[in-house]
Amino acid sequence: MTTDTEEKIVVLVNGIPASGKSTLTRALAEHFGFPVLTLDSLKEPFMASFAPVDRLRNRQLGCAAYQAIWQVVAQAPTRCIYVIDAWFGFQPKEVLQQGLQQAGVTRVLELWLAITPDEAVTRYQARLTDRMPGHPGAEYLPELRKLAETAQPMALGPVLQLNARNPDQAAACAWLQRQLRLPISAQPALSASG
């Protein structure tokens, strides 16, 4: 979906690992019809090809996938709005700013999934067996707990903070609709399950 503006806009779905970014991203994409870029979807095919992947290689592939995101956004038409799912705090804010600039992005909207340390650890631990080999394992839990205590949104534009325990998808869609100045009649209805 596109807007009538000549701005190049991205929607960042941001939060630490296990905060629920992927679920929210899918809901937004379904509601608005926006294309999606996720750090993991770009990184994981390479993780599978270069297995086994240790923590250092995982990070290198993450950095490369991050750069690939901005390459894709740079090639998109000005009116195309991407929803980008990533933990943007894994690199300095300046790296994000450089990527946005290189991609020609003129406006950033951010949905921040705030999560407590206990909830983050519980969620991450619950999905350890479902994650592709190469992602950090149980040894990452103390680091994740500390991260949850200090993580903040990137705040390079308007930010909507959502409670990761039960993010209000309808409120997120309404907020985005207002930020993008999209007419209500142009939007598909949010499904009852959303």
Secondary structure, DSSP 8 states (H G I E B T S, - for coil): -B-SSS--EEEEEE-STTSSHHHHHHHHHHHH---EEEHHHHHHHHHHHT-S--HHHHHHHHHHHHHHHHHHHHHS-TTB-EEEEE-GGGS-HHHHHHHHHHHT--EEEEEEEE--HHHHHHHHHHTGGGS-TTS--GGGHHHHHHHHHH-----SS-EEEEETTS--HHHHHHHHHHHHT--GGGS----TT-
